[in-house]
């Protein structure tokens, strides 16, 4: 079984939650346009001034998504 990678895009400022949600929508549009199938996407709000959007991908897909979408950071996760 392949490991999963969580690609993360950070947003800071008073509108960070709105920007993270909008970015998640763009991630979903990208997946649909490229006909890449279902991937887990979402947003998390850490504080009033910090939120992030994310997408979870298989380890073998990570480089192509990273190069195309340029996340802020990423890490291994257990599902």
N, CA, C and O atoms as a MOPAC input file, in Angstrom:
PM7 MOZYME 1SCF
protein

 N      0.83800 1    -1.18700 1     0.00000 1
 C      0.00000 1     0.00000 1     0.00000 1
 C      0.88100 1     1.24700 1     0.00000 1
 O      1.82900 1     1.34800 1     0.77900 1
 N      0.56100 1     2.18200 1    -0.87100 1
 C      1.33900 1     3.41200 1    -0.96200 1
 C      1.02300 1     4.34900 1     0.20100 1
 O     -0.10500 1     4.41100 1     0.68900 1
 N      2.04400 1     5.06600 1     0.62200 1
 C      1.83500 1     6.07800 1     1.65600 1
 C      1.10300 1     7.26400 1     1.05100 1
 O      1.10300 1     7.45200 1    -0.16600 1
 N      0.48600 1     8.05300 1     1.90000 1
 C     -0.25100 1     9.25000 1     1.48700 1
 C      0.55600 1    10.49000 1     1.85300 1
 O      1.26900 1    10.52100 1     2.85600 1
 N      0.42300 1    11.50500 1     1.01000 1
 C      1.09500 1    12.78300 1     1.23100 1
 C      0.03100 1    13.86700 1     1.29000 1
 O     -0.87300 1    13.90500 1     0.45600 1
 N      0.14000 1    14.74100 1     2.27000 1
 C     -0.76600 1    15.87600 1     2.40500 1
 C     -0.03200 1    17.10300 1     1.88500 1
 O      0.92400 1    17.57200 1     2.50300 1
 N     -0.48300 1    17.62300 1     0.74000 1
 C      0.06700 1    18.85600 1     0.17500 1
 C     -0.71200 1    20.01700 1     0.77300 1
 O     -1.94200 1    19.98500 1     0.81800 1
 N      0.00100 1    21.04800 1     1.23400 1
 C     -0.61600 1    22.12700 1     2.01500 1
 C     -0.26700 1    23.48700 1     1.42900 1
 O      0.87800 1    23.75200 1     1.06400 1
 N     -1.29600 1    24.35100 1     1.34600 1
 C     -1.13500 1    25.73800 1     0.91000 1
 C     -1.54500 1    26.62600 1     2.08100 1
 O     -2.70200 1    26.60100 1     2.50200 1
 N     -0.60500 1    27.41000 1     2.60900 1
 C     -0.83600 1    28.26700 1     3.77300 1
 C     -1.36200 1    29.63200 1     3.35400 1
 O     -0.97700 1    30.17800 1     2.32000 1
 N     -2.26000 1    30.17500 1     4.19000 1
 C     -2.80500 1    31.51900 1     3.98300 1
 C     -2.79300 1    32.24800 1     5.32000 1
 O     -3.22500 1    31.71700 1     6.34300 1
 N     -2.28800 1    33.47500 1     5.28700 1
 C     -2.19900 1    34.28100 1     6.50300 1
 C     -2.93600 1    35.60300 1     6.29700 1
 O     -3.05700 1    36.09300 1     5.17400 1
 N     -3.42000 1    36.16300 1     7.38900 1
 C     -4.11600 1    37.43600 1     7.34300 1
 C     -5.56700 1    37.28400 1     7.76300 1
 O     -6.05500 1    36.17200 1     7.97000 1
 N     -6.24400 1    38.40400 1     7.88500 1
 C     -7.61600 1    38.38800 1     8.38700 1
 C     -8.58200 1    37.66500 1     7.44900 1
 O     -9.64400 1    37.22500 1     7.88900 1
 N     -8.23900 1    37.53400 1     6.17500 1
 C     -9.10500 1    36.83400 1     5.21500 1
 C     -8.59100 1    35.43500 1     4.88100 1
 O     -8.96400 1    34.86300 1     3.85700 1
 N     -7.73600 1    34.88500 1     5.74300 1
 C     -7.08800 1    33.59700 1     5.44300 1
 C     -8.09300 1    32.46600 1     5.28500 1
 O     -7.90300 1    31.60500 1     4.42500 1
 N     -9.14900 1    32.43700 1     6.08100 1
 C    -10.13700 1    31.35400 1     5.98000 1
 C    -10.84600 1    31.39800 1     4.62700 1
 O    -11.01200 1    30.36600 1     3.97700 1
 N    -11.25500 1    32.56800 1     4.21400 1
 C    -11.92500 1    32.72500 1     2.91700 1
 C    -10.99200 1    32.32700 1     1.77200 1
 O    -11.40800 1    31.64400 1     0.83600 1
 N     -9.74400 1    32.75100 1     1.85000 1
 C     -8.78100 1    32.42400 1     0.79400 1
 C     -8.50100 1    30.93100 1     0.73900 1
 O     -8.35800 1    30.37700 1    -0.35100 1
 N     -8.41800 1    30.26300 1     1.88900 1
 C     -8.19100 1    28.81500 1     1.92400 1
 C     -9.37200 1    28.06900 1     1.30700 1
 O     -9.17100 1    27.11200 1     0.56000 1
 N    -10.59200 1    28.49100 1     1.60800 1
 C    -11.77800 1    27.84500 1     1.02600 1
 C    -11.83000 1    28.05000 1    -0.48300 1
 O    -12.16400 1    27.13200 1    -1.23400 1
 N    -11.49900 1    29.25200 1    -0.91600 1
 C    -11.48300 1    29.52700 1    -2.35600 1
 C    -10.40900 1    28.67700 1    -3.04500 1
 O    -10.62500 1    28.16800 1    -4.14400 1
 N     -9.27200 1    28.53200 1    -2.40100 1
 C     -8.20700 1    27.71900 1    -2.98000 1
 C     -8.62400 1    26.24800 1    -3.05800 1
 O     -8.31800 1    25.56800 1    -4.03700 1
 N     -9.31500 1    25.76000 1    -2.03800 1
 C     -9.82300 1    24.37700 1    -2.09500 1
 C    -10.74700 1    24.20000 1    -3.30000 1
 O    -10.68900 1    23.18200 1    -3.98900 1
 N    -11.58700 1    25.18600 1    -3.54600 1
 C    -12.47500 1    25.13000 1    -4.71600 1
 C    -11.65700 1    25.04200 1    -6.00700 1
 O    -12.00400 1    24.28100 1    -6.91000 1
 N    -10.57700 1    25.81500 1    -6.09600 1
 C     -9.71700 1    25.76300 1    -7.27900 1
 C     -9.03100 1    24.39900 1    -7.41100 1
 O     -8.85100 1    23.90400 1    -8.52400 1
 N     -8.65200 1    23.79300 1    -6.29300 1
 C     -8.07400 1    22.45300 1    -6.34400 1
 C     -9.07800 1    21.45400 1    -6.91700 1
 O     -8.72500 1    20.61800 1    -7.75000 1
 N    -10.32100 1    21.54500 1    -6.46800 1
 C    -11.36300 1    20.64900 1    -6.97900 1
 C    -11.60600 1    20.88000 1    -8.47000 1
 O    -11.79700 1    19.92500 1    -9.22400 1
 N    -11.59800 1    22.14500 1    -8.89500 1
 C    -11.74800 1    22.45100 1   -10.31600 1
 C    -10.58800 1    21.86500 1   -11.13200 1
 O    -10.79900 1    21.34400 1   -12.22700 1
 N     -9.38200 1    21.94900 1   -10.60600 1
 C     -8.20500 1    21.39400 1   -11.27900 1
 C     -8.36400 1    19.88900 1   -11.46900 1
 O     -8.12600 1    19.36800 1   -12.55900 1
 N     -8.76400 1    19.19800 1   -10.41300 1
 C     -8.95500 1    17.75100 1   -10.48700 1
 C    -10.00800 1    17.38400 1   -11.52800 1
 O     -9.84000 1    16.42900 1   -12.28600 1
 N    -11.08500 1    18.14400 1   -11.55600 1
 C    -12.15700 1    17.88700 1   -12.51700 1
 C    -11.69600 1    18.16600 1   -13.94500 1
 O    -11.95900 1    17.37100 1   -14.84800 1
 N    -11.02200 1    19.27200 1   -14.15200 1
 C    -10.57600 1    19.64600 1   -15.49800 1
 C     -9.57200 1    18.63900 1   -16.05600 1
 O     -9.58600 1    18.34100 1   -17.25100 1
 N     -8.71300 1    18.12200 1   -15.20600 1
 C     -7.69600 1    17.14900 1   -15.63400 1
 C     -8.21800 1    15.71600 1   -15.60600 1
 O     -7.50300 1    14.78100 1   -15.96700 1
 N     -9.47900 1    15.54700 1   -15.17200 1
 C    -10.09800 1    14.22300 1   -15.06600 1
 C     -9.23700 1    13.27300 1   -14.22700 1
 O     -8.96200 1    12.14000 1   -14.62400 1
 N     -8.82500 1    13.76300 1   -13.06900 1
 C     -7.92700 1    13.01000 1   -12.19900 1
 C     -8.65800 1    12.19800 1   -11.13900 1
 O     -8.02400 1    11.50300 1   -10.34600 1
 N     -9.96800 1    12.27800 1   -11.11800 1
 C    -10.71500 1    11.48400 1   -10.15600 1
 C    -10.70500 1    12.08300 1    -8.76600 1
 O    -10.24100 1    13.20200 1    -8.54500 1
 N    -11.22500 1    11.31400 1    -7.84700 1
 C    -11.41600 1    11.77900 1    -6.47700 1
 C    -10.09900 1    11.86100 1    -5.71400 1
 O     -9.29500 1    10.92900 1    -5.75100 1
 N     -9.88800 1    12.94700 1    -5.04200 1
 C     -8.81300 1    13.13700 1    -4.07200 1
 C     -9.44900 1    13.83700 1    -2.87100 1
 O    -10.43100 1    14.56500 1    -3.02000 1
 N     -8.90100 1    13.61900 1    -1.71100 1
 C     -9.39700 1    14.29000 1    -0.51300 1
 C     -8.83900 1    15.70600 1    -0.49100 1
 O     -7.62600 1    15.90400 1    -0.56200 1
 N     -9.72800 1    16.68700 1    -0.39300 1
 C     -9.32500 1    18.09000 1    -0.24500 1
 C    -10.03900 1    18.65800 1     0.97600 1
 O    -11.01700 1    18.08600 1     1.45500 1
 N     -9.54300 1    19.78300 1     1.47100 1
 C    -10.19600 1    20.40500 1     2.60500 1
 C     -9.49100 1    21.67100 1     3.03400 1
 O     -8.51100 1    22.10500 1     2.42800 1
 N    -10.01600 1    22.24900 1     4.09300 1
 C     -9.40300 1    23.43600 1     4.68800 1
 C     -9.36800 1    23.25900 1     6.20000 1
 O    -10.16900 1    22.52200 1     6.77500 1
 N     -8.43100 1    23.94300 1     6.82300 1
 C     -8.32100 1    23.96800 1     8.28100 1
 C     -8.00100 1    25.38800 1     8.69200 1
 O     -7.13900 1    26.04000 1     8.10400 1
 N     -8.71300 1    25.86600 1     9.72100 1
 C     -8.45000 1    27.19100 1    10.27600 1
 C     -7.78300 1    27.00800 1    11.63000 1
 O     -8.36700 1    26.43800 1    12.55100 1
 N     -6.56400 1    27.49400 1    11.73900 1
 C     -5.79400 1    27.37100 1    12.98100 1
 C     -6.04500 1    28.55400 1    13.91900 1
 O     -6.04500 1    28.39300 1    15.13900 1
 N     -6.25800 1    29.74100 1    13.34600 1
 C     -6.51600 1    30.93600 1    14.15500 1
 C     -7.20600 1    31.96600 1    13.26300 1
 O     -7.47700 1    31.69400 1    12.09400 1
 N     -7.49000 1    33.13900 1    13.81000 1
 C     -8.12200 1    34.20000 1    13.02300 1
 C     -7.25300 1    34.64700 1    11.85200 1
 O     -7.76300 1    35.17100 1    10.86100 1
 N     -5.95100 1    34.44200 1    11.96500 1
 C     -5.01600 1    34.93100 1    10.95700 1
 C     -4.25300 1    33.83700 1    10.21500 1
 O     -3.31200 1    34.13300 1     9.47900 1
 N     -4.64800 1    32.57300 1    10.40200 1
 C     -3.93600 1    31.49600 1     9.71400 1
 C     -4.86900 1    30.33600 1     9.37800 1
 O     -5.48400 1    29.73800 1    10.26100 1
 N     -4.96000 1    30.03300 1     8.09100 1
 C     -5.72500 1    28.89200 1     7.59700 1
 C     -4.92900 1    28.23300 1     6.49100 1
 O     -4.00500 1    28.83100 1     5.93800 1
 N     -5.28500 1    27.00600 1     6.16900 1
 C     -4.64300 1    26.35500 1     5.03400 1
 C     -5.62800 1    25.44800 1     4.30800 1
 O     -6.59600 1    24.95600 1     4.88800 1
 N     -5.35700 1    25.24300 1     3.03300 1
 C     -6.09400 1    24.25100 1     2.25500 1
 C     -5.13800 1    23.10400 1     2.00200 1
 O     -3.92000 1    23.27000 1     2.06700 1
 N     -5.70000 1    21.93100 1     1.71200 1
 C     -4.84900 1    20.76800 1     1.50600 1
 C     -5.47800 1    19.80400 1     0.51100 1
 O     -6.67600 1    19.84800 1     0.23100 1
 N     -4.62600 1    18.93600 1    -0.00900 1
 C     -5.06000 1    17.83600 1    -0.85700 1
 C     -4.20600 1    16.62500 1    -0.50200 1
 O     -2.98800 1    16.73200 1    -0.36200 1
 N     -4.85200 1    15.48100 1    -0.36000 1
 C     -4.14500 1    14.25400 1    -0.02600 1
 C     -4.00000 1    13.41900 1    -1.29700 1
 O     -4.97400 1    13.14600 1    -1.99800 1
 N     -2.76000 1    13.02200 1    -1.57400 1
 C     -2.45200 1    12.26000 1    -2.79200 1
 C     -1.60500 1    11.04100 1    -2.43300 1
 O     -1.03700 1    10.96700 1    -1.34300 1
 N     -1.52900 1    10.09200 1    -3.35600 1
 C     -0.66800 1     8.92100 1    -3.18600 1
 C      0.79400 1     9.34900 1    -3.34100 1
 O      1.10000 1    10.32600 1    -4.02400 1
 N      1.67600 1     8.60500 1    -2.70200 1
 C      3.10200 1     8.91500 1    -2.74400 1
 C      3.63000 1     8.99800 1    -4.17900 1
 O      4.41600 1     9.89100 1    -4.49500 1
 N      3.20800 1     8.07900 1    -5.04500 1
 C      3.73100 1     8.06200 1    -6.41400 1
 C      3.21000 1     9.21100 1    -7.28200 1
 O      3.75800 1     9.46100 1    -8.35500 1
 N      2.16400 1     9.91100 1    -6.83800 1
 C      1.61900 1    11.06200 1    -7.56700 1
 C      2.17700 1    12.39100 1    -7.07600 1
 O      2.00900 1    13.42000 1    -7.73000 1
 N      2.83400 1    12.36700 1    -5.93800 1
 C      3.21200 1    13.59400 1    -5.24800 1
 C      4.01500 1    14.55400 1    -6.11600 1
 O      3.71600 1    15.74700 1    -6.14400 1
 N      5.01700 1    14.06500 1    -6.81500 1
 C      5.87800 1    14.96900 1    -7.58900 1
 C      5.12600 1    15.69200 1    -8.68500 1
 O      5.35600 1    16.88200 1    -8.90100 1
 N      4.22900 1    15.00500 1    -9.38600 1
 C      3.49700 1    15.67300 1   -10.46900 1
 C      2.54800 1    16.73300 1    -9.91700 1
 O      2.42800 1    17.81100 1   -10.49900 1
 N      1.87300 1    16.44600 1    -8.80300 1
 C      1.00100 1    17.44600 1    -8.18400 1
 C      1.82300 1    18.59800 1    -7.61800 1
 O      1.44700 1    19.76100 1    -7.76800 1
 N      2.93600 1    18.28500 1    -6.97200 1
 C      3.80100 1    19.32100 1    -6.39700 1
 C      4.29800 1    20.27300 1    -7.47600 1
 O      4.25400 1    21.49100 1    -7.30400 1
 N      4.77000 1    19.72200 1    -8.58500 1
 C      5.31000 1    20.55600 1    -9.65400 1
 C      4.23100 1    21.40300 1   -10.32700 1
 O      4.48900 1    22.54600 1   -10.70300 1
 N      3.03600 1    20.85900 1   -10.48100 1
 C      1.95000 1    21.58900 1   -11.15100 1
 C      1.30600 1    22.63000 1   -10.24100 1
 O      0.94700 1    23.71100 1   -10.70800 1
 N      1.15100 1    22.32600 1    -8.94500 1
 C      0.34700 1    23.16600 1    -8.06100 1
 C      1.14500 1    23.95400 1    -7.01700 1
 O      0.59600 1    24.84300 1    -6.36600 1
 N      2.41100 1    23.64300 1    -6.85400 1
 C      3.33300 1    24.37000 1    -6.00000 1
 C      2.80700 1    24.64700 1    -4.58400 1
 O      2.58800 1    25.80200 1    -4.21800 1
 N      2.60600 1    23.59600 1    -3.79700 1
 C      2.15600 1    23.79700 1    -2.41400 1
 C      3.22500 1    24.48500 1    -1.56700 1
 O      4.40400 1    24.49400 1    -1.91900 1
 N      2.79300 1    25.05600 1    -0.45400 1
 C      3.70400 1    25.69600 1     0.48400 1
 C      4.55900 1    24.65500 1     1.19900 1
 O      5.75100 1    24.85800 1     1.42500 1
 N      3.92600 1    23.53800 1     1.54800 1
 C      4.62600 1    22.48000 1     2.26800 1
 C      3.84900 1    21.17800 1     2.11800 1
 O      2.80200 1    21.13900 1     1.47300 1
 N      4.36200 1    20.13400 1     2.70700 1
 C      3.68200 1    18.83900 1     2.65500 1
 C      4.25300 1    17.90400 1     3.68900 1
 O      5.26600 1    18.19600 1     4.32400 1
 N      3.58400 1    16.76500 1     3.85100 1
 C      4.07800 1    15.78800 1     4.81100 1
 C      3.35600 1    14.47600 1     4.66500 1
 O      2.27300 1    14.40900 1     4.08500 1
 N      3.96700 1    13.41700 1     5.20200 1
 C      3.36900 1    12.07800 1     5.18900 1
 C      2.23300 1    12.04000 1     6.18800 1
 O      2.29500 1    12.68000 1     7.23800 1
 N      1.18900 1    11.28300 1     5.86000 1
 C      0.07800 1    11.12500 1     6.79500 1
 C     -0.34500 1     9.66500 1     6.85100 1
 O     -0.05700 1     8.88300 1     5.94400 1
 N     -1.02500 1     9.31600 1     7.91600 1
 C     -1.61800 1     8.00000 1     8.07500 1
 C     -3.12700 1     8.17600 1     8.02100 1
 O     -3.68500 1     9.01000 1     8.73300 1
 N     -3.78700 1     7.39200 1     7.17800 1
 C     -5.25600 1     7.44100 1     7.10300 1
 C     -5.84700 1     6.22700 1     7.77200 1
 O     -7.06800 1     6.08000 1     7.81600 1

